[in-house]
Amino acid sequence: MTNVQLDRERAYTWDDPRGMATAAGLDGLTLLRRIADGSLPAPPIAQTLGLGLESVENGRVVFVLTPAEYHYNPIGSVHGGVYATLLDSACGCAVHSTLPAGVRYTSLDLNVKFLGRMTTDTGLVRCEGWVVHAGRSTVLARAELRNEAGKLLGEATSSCLLLR
C-alpha cells in the first residue's frame, strides 16, 4: 500500500475593507443584498473562512459553508470558532438587514450551543439568522446551523446594541 501525501496549501485574496466606506450611505438590507449578489465585495472574514451569503430578507439572512480541512481543530473536526463565526454572522447580519442608513450595531453577547459534529464529510451547511425582537436600543437575534438533511448542528442567540 502506497502512502500518498496530499499537498495541503491554500491561497486566497480579499478586497480592501476600507472600500466598504463607499457603501456607508446604504441601508443594511441594500448593503447585504449587494454583497450577496456580488456587486459589493464580501468582508475579508468571508474570504478567510469560505462563507457565502446565500439570501437576505428584512430581518433574515442565510449563510452557507462547505467544511474543509483548514477549518479543523486538533481532534479532527470543524473548530467551534467556525461554528461561532457562522452563527454570529447570521445573527449580526439579520440585525443589520433591518437598519436604516447611518445606524450601526455591535454585539453585546453571543450564546452558542454546539449540537453536532461537522467534518469534510458533512457537506454544505446553512446558517439561518433572524431577528426575534427589535427594541429602540437593542435587538435580539437567533441563528441555527443545519446540514443539508436538516440536522441541527448548532444554535445561538445574540443581543445587539444599536448605535445611532
Z-matrix of the N, CA and C atoms (Angstrom, degrees):
N
C 1 1.458
C 2 1.530 1 108.87
N 3 1.298 2 116.76 1 129.45
C 4 1.453 3 122.42 2 -178.71
C 5 1.518 4 109.82 3 -90.53
N 6 1.304 5 116.18 4 132.79
C 7 1.460 6 121.60 5 176.78
C 8 1.525 7 107.43 6 -88.72
N 9 1.311 8 117.74 7 110.47
C 10 1.459 9 122.77 8 -177.31
C 11 1.529 10 108.76 9 -95.56
N 12 1.321 11 116.12 10 124.65
C 13 1.457 12 120.72 11 177.07
C 14 1.525 13 108.27 12 -94.12
N 15 1.307 14 116.38 13 120.24
C 16 1.456 15 121.27 14 177.05
C 17 1.518 16 109.57 15 -82.75
N 18 1.320 17 116.06 16 141.50
C 19 1.460 18 119.58 17 172.19
C 20 1.515 19 107.73 18 -77.76
N 21 1.302 20 115.58 19 121.82
C 22 1.461 21 120.55 20 179.81
C 23 1.523 22 107.12 21 -114.86
N 24 1.304 23 113.78 22 97.83
C 25 1.450 24 120.59 23 -178.83
C 26 1.519 25 107.37 24 -142.08
N 27 1.312 26 115.70 25 144.88
C 28 1.458 27 119.65 26 179.92
C 29 1.515 28 108.85 27 -140.90
N 30 1.314 29 115.74 28 128.97
C 31 1.457 30 121.47 29 174.78
C 32 1.522 31 107.46 30 -128.33
N 33 1.302 32 116.14 31 142.56
C 34 1.460 33 119.73 32 179.24
C 35 1.522 34 109.28 33 -153.40
N 36 1.285 35 115.56 34 163.61
C 37 1.461 36 121.58 35 178.49
C 38 1.521 37 108.84 36 -123.73
N 39 1.309 38 115.48 37 164.24
C 40 1.460 39 121.07 38 176.49
C 41 1.512 40 108.10 39 -147.35
N 42 1.311 41 114.73 40 161.09
C 43 1.460 42 120.96 41 178.59
C 44 1.520 43 110.08 42 -86.05
N 45 1.314 44 116.01 43 152.30
C 46 1.459 45 122.16 44 178.19
C 47 1.530 46 108.82 45 -61.66
N 48 1.332 47 118.77 46 117.37
C 49 1.458 48 120.41 47 -177.28
C 50 1.526 49 113.25 48 -63.68
N 51 1.329 50 117.85 49 -18.99
C 52 1.461 51 119.69 50 176.83
C 53 1.527 52 111.18 51 -67.34
N 54 1.332 53 116.80 52 -18.79
C 55 1.466 54 120.85 53 177.38
C 56 1.522 55 112.45 54 -66.99
N 57 1.336 56 117.00 55 -18.83
C 58 1.464 57 120.19 56 178.59
C 59 1.522 58 111.41 57 -67.50
N 60 1.339 59 117.46 58 -15.43
C 61 1.465 60 120.58 59 178.42
C 62 1.526 61 110.92 60 -59.47
N 63 1.330 62 117.30 61 -26.41
C 64 1.465 63 120.61 62 178.49
C 65 1.528 64 111.42 63 -67.73
N 66 1.332 65 116.99 64 -17.58
C 67 1.461 66 121.55 65 -179.83
C 68 1.522 67 111.90 66 -96.40
N 69 1.339 68 117.65 67 6.77
C 70 1.466 69 121.50 68 -174.30
C 71 1.524 70 112.83 69 -59.02
N 72 1.310 71 118.98 70 -27.83
C 73 1.453 72 121.53 71 -178.33
C 74 1.519 73 114.11 72 -85.46
N 75 1.322 74 117.77 73 3.18
C 76 1.468 75 121.41 74 -177.44
C 77 1.521 76 111.18 75 -92.56
N 78 1.322 77 116.20 76 146.17
C 79 1.457 78 119.23 77 170.06
C 80 1.530 79 108.20 78 -71.76
N 81 1.329 80 116.23 79 163.17
C 82 1.460 81 120.93 80 -174.56
C 83 1.511 82 114.11 81 -61.02
N 84 1.317 83 117.50 82 -40.56
C 85 1.465 84 120.82 83 -178.59
C 86 1.525 85 110.65 84 -63.16
N 87 1.332 86 116.95 85 -46.16
C 88 1.469 87 120.85 86 179.27
C 89 1.522 88 110.94 87 -63.64
N 90 1.334 89 117.06 88 -44.65
C 91 1.458 90 121.13 89 179.07
C 92 1.524 91 111.20 90 -57.39
N 93 1.327 92 116.96 91 -49.99
C 94 1.463 93 120.16 92 -177.68
C 95 1.524 94 112.23 93 -67.59
N 96 1.317 95 117.14 94 -37.07
C 97 1.474 96 119.07 95 176.61
C 98 1.517 97 111.01 96 -63.66
N 99 1.323 98 117.62 97 -36.83
C 100 1.467 99 120.51 98 178.59
C 101 1.525 100 111.63 99 -69.96
N 102 1.320 101 117.08 100 -33.92
C 103 1.469 102 119.37 101 173.88
C 104 1.528 103 109.28 102 -66.80
N 105 1.325 104 116.73 103 -43.75
C 106 1.473 105 120.88 104 -178.77
C 107 1.525 106 111.76 105 -62.50
N 108 1.343 107 117.56 106 -38.15
C 109 1.468 108 118.76 107 -177.92
C 110 1.529 109 112.72 108 -88.50
N 111 1.339 110 117.38 109 -0.94
C 112 1.455 111 121.31 110 176.07
C 113 1.506 112 115.16 111 87.56
N 114 1.332 113 119.27 112 -0.05
C 115 1.460 114 119.55 113 179.92
C 116 1.531 115 112.31 114 -78.05
N 117 1.329 116 117.55 115 -15.19
C 118 1.461 117 122.99 116 168.00
C 119 1.532 118 107.26 117 -124.57
N 120 1.315 119 116.77 118 148.01
C 121 1.466 120 118.73 119 -178.85
C 122 1.528 121 111.63 120 -70.16
N 123 1.311 122 114.95 121 147.90
C 124 1.460 123 120.79 122 172.95
C 125 1.523 124 108.38 123 -71.97
N 126 1.319 125 118.33 124 154.31
C 127 1.466 126 119.63 125 177.04
C 128 1.525 127 110.91 126 -66.60
N 129 1.329 128 117.65 127 156.72
C 130 1.466 129 120.96 128 -177.05
C 131 1.529 130 114.32 129 -54.64
N 132 1.319 131 119.42 130 -34.07
C 133 1.465 132 120.12 131 -179.70
C 134 1.530 133 110.84 132 -60.93
N 135 1.321 134 117.19 133 -32.95
C 136 1.465 135 120.74 134 178.52
C 137 1.527 136 110.74 135 -64.86
N 138 1.339 137 116.33 136 -39.86
C 139 1.466 138 120.22 137 178.24
C 140 1.526 139 110.37 138 -69.61
N 141 1.325 140 116.33 139 -40.45
C 142 1.458 141 121.17 140 -177.81
C 143 1.526 142 111.57 141 -61.43
N 144 1.336 143 116.76 142 -44.72
C 145 1.464 144 120.36 143 -176.73
C 146 1.523 145 114.23 144 -95.13
N 147 1.329 146 117.80 145 -15.07
C 148 1.464 147 120.43 146 -177.23
C 149 1.514 148 112.50 147 83.30
N 150 1.339 149 117.81 148 30.07
C 151 1.465 150 122.43 149 178.37
C 152 1.516 151 110.69 150 -78.75
N 153 1.319 152 115.98 151 143.85
C 154 1.456 153 121.20 152 173.02
C 155 1.513 154 109.10 153 -122.84
N 156 1.306 155 116.79 154 139.76
C 157 1.463 156 122.08 155 175.16
C 158 1.527 157 106.93 156 -93.98
N 159 1.322 158 115.65 157 101.76
C 160 1.467 159 121.53 158 -172.14
C 161 1.521 160 113.06 159 -78.53
N 162 1.327 161 117.95 160 -42.12
C 163 1.462 162 119.63 161 -179.03
C 164 1.518 163 110.82 162 -153.21
N 165 1.317 164 114.48 163 152.68
C 166 1.467 165 121.72 164 -178.87
C 167 1.521 166 108.59 165 -139.98
N 168 1.313 167 115.76 166 128.00
C 169 1.468 168 123.35 167 170.92
C 170 1.515 169 106.51 168 -130.36
N 171 1.305 170 117.02 169 171.07
C 172 1.451 171 120.42 170 176.14
C 173 1.532 172 109.07 171 -64.53
N 174 1.334 173 116.49 172 113.83
C 175 1.454 174 121.59 173 178.37
C 176 1.509 175 115.63 174 82.01
N 177 1.349 176 118.29 175 9.59
C 178 1.466 177 120.98 176 -177.69
C 179 1.531 178 109.36 177 -152.78
N 180 1.341 179 116.08 178 135.21
C 181 1.472 180 122.06 179 177.05
C 182 1.520 181 109.62 180 -139.58
N 183 1.331 182 115.35 181 158.73
C 184 1.461 183 121.10 182 174.80
C 185 1.526 184 108.50 183 -134.07
N 186 1.336 185 115.29 184 124.24
C 187 1.458 186 122.66 185 173.04
C 188 1.523 187 108.60 186 -104.01
N 189 1.327 188 116.36 187 152.21
C 190 1.464 189 121.78 188 175.16
C 191 1.527 190 108.99 189 -127.69
N 192 1.339 191 114.01 190 153.72
C 193 1.453 192 121.69 191 178.76
C 194 1.516 193 108.03 192 -155.98
N 195 1.325 194 116.13 193 139.57
C 196 1.461 195 121.03 194 169.92
C 197 1.520 196 107.13 195 -107.64
N 198 1.349 197 117.85 196 112.11
C 199 1.461 198 120.52 197 -177.57
C 200 1.529 199 112.14 198 -56.99
N 201 1.322 200 114.63 199 138.07
C 202 1.470 201 122.18 200 179.95
C 203 1.530 202 108.71 201 -129.67
N 204 1.320 203 115.96 202 165.87
C 205 1.468 204 119.88 203 179.85
C 206 1.527 205 112.13 204 -58.46
N 207 1.320 206 118.02 205 -32.81
C 208 1.468 207 119.08 206 -178.37
C 209 1.532 208 112.41 207 -70.50
N 210 1.326 209 117.63 208 -4.30
C 211 1.468 210 122.25 209 172.65
C 212 1.532 211 111.92 210 -90.85
N 213 1.316 212 117.81 211 -5.87
C 214 1.472 213 122.09 212 -170.68
C 215 1.533 214 113.97 213 -73.64
N 216 1.326 215 113.26 214 150.44
C 217 1.458 216 122.60 215 170.57
C 218 1.534 217 108.00 216 -98.20
N 219 1.322 218 119.59 217 -178.07
C 220 1.470 219 120.78 218 -178.35
C 221 1.525 220 115.13 219 -67.12
N 222 1.346 221 119.22 220 -13.49
C 223 1.468 222 119.21 221 -179.30
C 224 1.532 223 112.61 222 -99.66
N 225 1.336 224 116.70 223 12.35
C 226 1.458 225 120.11 224 170.83
C 227 1.510 226 116.41 225 83.81
N 228 1.311 227 116.96 226 28.14
C 229 1.472 228 120.54 227 173.93
C 230 1.525 229 108.41 228 -142.93
N 231 1.326 230 116.06 229 172.22
C 232 1.466 231 120.74 230 -177.50
C 233 1.531 232 109.26 231 -63.43
N 234 1.310 233 115.39 232 131.58
C 235 1.463 234 123.37 233 -178.63
C 236 1.532 235 110.66 234 -62.33
N 237 1.324 236 115.68 235 142.50
C 238 1.462 237 121.03 236 178.72
C 239 1.517 238 113.52 237 -58.62
N 240 1.321 239 116.93 238 -26.85
C 241 1.465 240 120.22 239 177.19
C 242 1.519 241 112.83 240 -65.44
N 243 1.338 242 116.57 241 -29.40
C 244 1.469 243 120.22 242 176.36
C 245 1.526 244 108.85 243 -70.36
N 246 1.344 245 117.48 244 -44.61
C 247 1.469 246 120.45 245 174.35
C 248 1.527 247 109.50 246 -54.89
N 249 1.340 248 115.20 247 -50.96
C 250 1.460 249 120.03 248 -176.17
C 251 1.524 250 111.64 249 -61.39
N 252 1.318 251 116.99 250 -39.68
C 253 1.466 252 120.01 251 179.14
C 254 1.519 253 111.04 252 -65.14
N 255 1.322 254 117.39 253 -43.67
C 256 1.467 255 120.62 254 176.27
C 257 1.526 256 111.14 255 -59.69
N 258 1.314 257 116.46 256 -49.43
C 259 1.465 258 121.31 257 -177.64
C 260 1.521 259 111.50 258 -65.62
N 261 1.336 260 117.36 259 -42.07
C 262 1.460 261 121.87 260 178.01
C 263 1.525 262 110.78 261 -63.80
N 264 1.338 263 116.59 262 -42.00
C 265 1.466 264 120.67 263 179.22
C 266 1.520 265 111.08 264 -62.95
N 267 1.327 266 116.38 265 -42.49
C 268 1.467 267 120.09 266 -179.48
C 269 1.525 268 110.96 267 -66.34
N 270 1.320 269 117.30 268 -43.87
C 271 1.471 270 119.82 269 177.70
C 272 1.529 271 110.61 270 -62.59
N 273 1.333 272 116.08 271 -51.25
C 274 1.461 273 120.16 272 -176.95
C 275 1.513 274 113.37 273 -62.71
N 276 1.328 275 117.08 274 -42.86
C 277 1.467 276 119.67 275 -179.34
C 278 1.525 277 111.87 276 -71.34
N 279 1.334 278 117.91 277 -30.43
C 280 1.462 279 119.65 278 173.73
C 281 1.526 280 109.38 279 -61.28
N 282 1.326 281 116.44 280 -43.57
C 283 1.468 282 120.58 281 176.30
C 284 1.523 283 109.76 282 -63.96
N 285 1.328 284 116.77 283 -48.27
C 286 1.473 285 121.57 284 -178.12
C 287 1.534 286 111.56 285 -56.39
N 288 1.320 287 116.45 286 -35.58
C 289 1.473 288 119.96 287 -177.86
C 290 1.523 289 113.04 288 -65.22
N 291 1.312 290 117.91 289 -14.17
C 292 1.477 291 121.36 290 -179.38
C 293 1.515 292 113.09 291 -98.67
N 294 1.330 293 117.49 292 -4.32
C 295 1.462 294 120.02 293 -170.08
C 296 1.527 295 113.35 294 -92.44
N 297 1.335 296 116.21 295 140.38
C 298 1.462 297 119.27 296 173.71
C 299 1.527 298 110.43 297 -73.83
N 300 1.319 299 115.66 298 165.25
C 301 1.462 300 120.74 299 177.42
C 302 1.521 301 109.15 300 -55.78
N 303 1.328 302 115.72 301 139.62
C 304 1.454 303 120.96 302 176.86
C 305 1.516 304 114.87 303 89.28
N 306 1.314 305 118.48 304 -12.97
C 307 1.466 306 120.94 305 177.52
C 308 1.522 307 107.77 306 -99.99
N 309 1.332 308 115.88 307 131.31
C 310 1.453 309 121.63 308 179.81
C 311 1.520 310 109.06 309 -117.09
N 312 1.302 311 116.16 310 177.53
C 313 1.462 312 120.66 311 177.25
C 314 1.516 313 109.23 312 -143.71
N 315 1.300 314 115.86 313 162.53
C 316 1.450 315 121.87 314 170.09
C 317 1.520 316 107.73 315 -141.70
N 318 1.307 317 116.44 316 145.26
C 319 1.462 318 120.69 317 179.85
C 320 1.516 319 110.00 318 -73.35
N 321 1.323 320 116.20 319 133.09
C 322 1.461 321 122.02 320 173.71
C 323 1.520 322 110.88 321 -90.37
N 324 1.342 323 115.94 322 -34.29
C 325 1.457 324 120.65 323 179.24
C 326 1.514 325 109.71 324 -159.70
N 327 1.304 326 114.21 325 165.47
C 328 1.459 327 122.02 326 175.71
C 329 1.520 328 106.50 327 -146.42
N 330 1.322 329 116.96 328 119.63
C 331 1.459 330 122.21 329 179.26
C 332 1.521 331 107.11 330 -111.61
N 333 1.333 332 115.92 331 111.95
C 334 1.468 333 121.93 332 -174.14
C 335 1.528 334 110.24 333 -110.60
N 336 1.331 335 115.53 334 138.64
C 337 1.462 336 122.53 335 171.85
C 338 1.525 337 107.49 336 -119.68
N 339 1.346 338 116.45 337 125.87
C 340 1.458 339 123.21 338 178.03
C 341 1.525 340 107.03 339 -96.11
N 342 1.323 341 117.61 340 118.16
C 343 1.465 342 121.04 341 -170.95
C 344 1.520 343 114.66 342 -117.83
N 345 1.304 344 118.47 343 -16.30
C 346 1.466 345 120.92 344 -179.03
C 347 1.514 346 110.44 345 -154.71
N 348 1.314 347 115.52 346 148.74
C 349 1.464 348 122.77 347 -178.99
C 350 1.524 349 110.51 348 -74.13
N 351 1.327 350 115.78 349 142.67
C 352 1.453 351 122.04 350 174.88
C 353 1.521 352 108.67 351 -122.47
N 354 1.337 353 116.54 352 133.10
C 355 1.463 354 123.10 353 176.18
C 356 1.527 355 107.92 354 -138.99
N 357 1.333 356 115.36 355 -176.47
C 358 1.465 357 119.31 356 176.65
C 359 1.531 358 111.27 357 -64.94
N 360 1.323 359 117.82 358 -21.42
C 361 1.465 360 121.58 359 177.94
C 362 1.533 361 112.85 360 -77.39
N 363 1.320 362 117.37 361 -13.52
C 364 1.469 363 121.55 362 -176.81
C 365 1.523 364 111.56 363 -66.81
N 366 1.317 365 116.98 364 -34.57
C 367 1.463 366 120.32 365 -175.72
C 368 1.519 367 110.75 366 79.20
N 369 1.306 368 115.68 367 -169.56
C 370 1.458 369 122.64 368 -176.53
C 371 1.524 370 111.10 369 -56.12
N 372 1.333 371 115.63 370 134.57
C 373 1.463 372 120.79 371 173.42
C 374 1.521 373 108.51 372 -119.21
N 375 1.321 374 115.26 373 153.02
C 376 1.467 375 122.26 374 178.10
C 377 1.522 376 108.93 375 -121.04
N 378 1.302 377 115.50 376 138.32
C 379 1.451 378 121.29 377 178.24
C 380 1.521 379 107.42 378 -124.30
N 381 1.315 380 115.26 379 110.62
C 382 1.461 381 121.22 380 -178.12
C 383 1.516 382 109.64 381 -103.00
N 384 1.308 383 116.36 382 131.20
C 385 1.456 384 122.12 383 177.60
C 386 1.513 385 110.08 384 -122.67
N 387 1.323 386 115.69 385 146.60
C 388 1.466 387 120.17 386 179.64
C 389 1.521 388 109.87 387 -149.73
N 390 1.331 389 114.37 388 154.99
C 391 1.457 390 122.13 389 177.06
C 392 1.519 391 108.40 390 -79.55
N 393 1.321 392 116.04 391 128.68
C 394 1.463 393 122.73 392 178.71
C 395 1.521 394 110.33 393 -94.10
N 396 1.343 395 116.21 394 -42.75
C 397 1.459 396 121.42 395 -178.93
C 398 1.517 397 109.21 396 -151.02
N 399 1.309 398 116.98 397 131.59
C 400 1.463 399 121.66 398 177.78
C 401 1.525 400 109.36 399 -117.83
N 402 1.319 401 115.26 400 115.88
C 403 1.456 402 121.24 401 175.04
C 404 1.512 403 110.00 402 -102.47
N 405 1.326 404 115.80 403 -172.27
C 406 1.459 405 120.60 404 -178.47
C 407 1.525 406 112.26 405 -71.80
N 408 1.344 407 116.29 406 -34.10
C 409 1.466 408 118.90 407 -177.18
C 410 1.525 409 114.06 408 -122.83
N 411 1.332 410 118.41 409 -16.25
C 412 1.462 411 120.55 410 177.15
C 413 1.520 412 110.66 411 -133.59
N 414 1.318 413 114.62 412 153.46
C 415 1.463 414 121.99 413 179.45
C 416 1.529 415 107.29 414 -132.45
N 417 1.328 416 116.46 415 135.70
C 418 1.456 417 122.40 416 175.76
C 419 1.521 418 108.17 417 -103.76
N 420 1.325 419 116.07 418 129.70
C 421 1.471 420 121.39 419 178.82
C 422 1.516 421 109.02 420 -126.97
N 423 1.323 422 114.83 421 158.50
C 424 1.462 423 122.53 422 179.86
C 425 1.534 424 107.71 423 -134.49
N 426 1.334 425 116.33 424 150.67
C 427 1.470 426 120.84 425 176.97
C 428 1.521 427 109.60 426 -143.24
N 429 1.327 428 114.41 427 149.26
C 430 1.463 429 121.81 428 175.55
C 431 1.520 430 108.97 429 -130.63
N 432 1.322 431 115.32 430 137.99
C 433 1.462 432 123.64 431 178.88
C 434 1.525 433 107.95 432 -111.05
N 435 1.346 434 116.57 433 122.19
C 436 1.467 435 121.24 434 -175.56
C 437 1.525 436 110.89 435 -133.36
N 438 1.352 437 114.89 436 150.98
C 439 1.455 438 119.38 437 172.97
C 440 1.534 439 108.63 438 -81.87
N 441 1.341 440 116.55 439 179.44
C 442 1.471 441 119.74 440 -176.51
C 443 1.516 442 113.36 441 -65.63
N 444 1.315 443 117.84 442 -23.68
C 445 1.470 444 121.39 443 177.44
C 446 1.529 445 111.79 444 -82.59
N 447 1.347 446 116.31 445 -4.58
C 448 1.456 447 120.37 446 178.57
C 449 1.516 448 114.79 447 93.86
N 450 1.340 449 117.47 448 1.75
C 451 1.464 450 120.05 449 179.55
C 452 1.526 451 109.54 450 -67.96
N 453 1.332 452 115.66 451 131.88
C 454 1.459 453 122.12 452 179.03
C 455 1.525 454 109.63 453 -75.14
N 456 1.343 455 116.30 454 120.16
C 457 1.459 456 122.47 455 -178.83
C 458 1.520 457 112.21 456 -102.73
N 459 1.315 458 117.25 457 -23.48
C 460 1.460 459 121.74 458 -179.57
C 461 1.507 460 109.92 459 -171.71
N 462 1.325 461 114.98 460 158.69
C 463 1.454 462 120.18 461 176.36
C 464 1.511 463 109.06 462 -148.47
N 465 1.329 464 115.83 463 160.12
C 466 1.467 465 120.34 464 -179.18
C 467 1.510 466 110.36 465 -153.71
N 468 1.317 467 114.50 466 156.38
C 469 1.459 468 121.99 467 166.75
C 470 1.522 469 106.62 468 -125.38
N 471 1.315 470 115.45 469 151.16
C 472 1.459 471 120.88 470 180.00
C 473 1.516 472 109.23 471 -144.40
N 474 1.325 473 115.35 472 137.89
C 475 1.459 474 121.69 473 171.44
C 476 1.514 475 106.98 474 -102.40
N 477 1.316 476 116.51 475 133.16
C 478 1.462 477 120.71 476 -179.18
C 479 1.526 478 109.46 477 -122.40
N 480 1.318 479 116.05 478 138.88
C 481 1.445 480 123.36 479 176.86
C 482 1.523 481 108.58 480 -94.71
N 483 1.329 482 117.14 481 128.98
C 484 1.464 483 120.63 482 177.70
C 485 1.508 484 109.43 483 -84.24
N 486 1.331 485 115.79 484 136.85
C 487 1.469 486 122.98 485 179.99
C 488 1.525 487 107.72 486 -114.78
N 489 1.297 488 115.46 487 106.21
C 490 1.478 489 120.77 488 -176.82
C 491 1.510 490 111.19 489 -100.01
